[in-house]
Every structure is written in C-alpha cells, then in structure tokens.
C-alpha cells in the first residue's frame, strides 16, 4: 500500500517553513528558507525543495494546509488556517504534555493555553508592533554590531543588566543609542534587552495562565540567553524543539492529515 503524505507550509514575515509528514504523523522533511519579498514564491520553492528531498511528486501530497501571515498567497494549498491553532497542535505533537505554548515569530508573539488534545483554550497575542519579536532582535543586533547568534549567547546575560524601559523597537533603539553614548558595556545592554522581552512574555503569560509543560516555538527560541532568562523567571524548564521555526508548519501538516481522514 503506498505511503500517504501530508504537508504544512507556514509563510512568516522572516521565514517560510515547509513540513511533510507521513500517515503515522512522522516528520519526513523540514525546510526553512527566507520569505523575502514574495511569499508565494518562497512557498513554492520550499515545497519543491521538500518534495525533491524525498523524491516525491506534487500529486503525492494528499493535503497541504497553509498558515502564517502570508497564507493567502499560497495558491497550491488545499486549506488555510491561523497560526495559533497550528503552533498549538505542532507543539503538542512534539511534547504531548505541553499545556502552554509561547510562539515568538518575526513580527508578532503569542501565548497559547491548550488542552490535552492540543486544542486552544485561550491565547494572548501581540501583533500591534514588533516588540520583543525576531525583527526587534535583528534591529538591536545590528545597532550593537553583533550577529543574531552572538546576541543570544548565554554568557552575555551573566553580568549586570542595563535598564531598557521600552519594548517598542523605535524607542528601545533610541535607548540603546543613548546607553552606547554613555559607554555602557555592550553585554549589559544585551542583558537589558533580553530582560525586557522576557518581562513582556511573562505579562502575556499572566493573562492566559501558566500551566506546565511550557513549549517555546518560533525562531526566537534559538536565542539561548533569552530562554535561560525565561526559564529562570518562571522557575521551571521550557521545552525547545530541535527546529522551533517549523512548529507551525508541522501543526498545519497534522491538520491536513486530520482533514483528509475526516473526508474519507
């Protein structure tokens, strides 16, 4: 009997992620690439790369769910849905005891409380500005003349933290410029920026309630310094997927599989 394959594509502001699973919900391919200026093109390129990696054809995918801010641009999708449900389902699949999901993407951040099946119970979302997101960190890294990996190095949060009162990208950048003009140590500025993001996450968590286990998704989950600060602040560990960027696409693929079986 031929293997059944399903896929999910998450077109985000910074990256487009494509995941293929089989009928056992086992991940077969994961692709991450920059979205660029054309979400439709990046979605198509990521699909072809994923198919090629498994020597599959387009017809081999029995369902494709698109999610992310650019999901409307994905013409080949058989369905489209919000990223909240996808991150909830993807995080639950990777860590079945997950009850709280923190997704920090390129342009927004979300805190999602889920049940034992991975369904959303409540959520809080910051989509009014890029505060505390991947784009926020990129801007700050450039201002501090650091690579994004250097910015997230745990050793940069060992000393004192500079006071950063704003998480708005524009105002926080002004604060960073002022701190640099006063010869504030760069690591102290980095520490202050990381603390400001963690405090914002904690505020969002308090709004929906914190339940264990906690799983972090989105590219910012690769920021090891931020993860350490968040875990310390919560007083409990935080699950980090091997490829946190693809959690939403994984959830979309799982939804595609579910829709297929319901239609049978």
Secondary structure, 3 states (H helix, E strand, C coil): CCCCEEEEEEECCCEEEEEEEECCCCEEEEEEEECCCCHHHHHHHHHHHHHHHHCCCHHHEEEEEEECCCHHHCCCCCEECCHHHHHHHHHHHHCCCCCEEEEECCCCEEEEEECCCCCEEEEEEECCCCCCCHHHHHHHHHHCCCCHHHHCCHHHHCCCCCCCCCCCHHHHHHHHHHHHHCCCCHHHHHHHHHHHHHHHHHHHHHHHCCCCCEEEECHHHHCHHHHHHHHHHHCCCCEECCCHHHHHHHHHHHHHHHHHHHHC
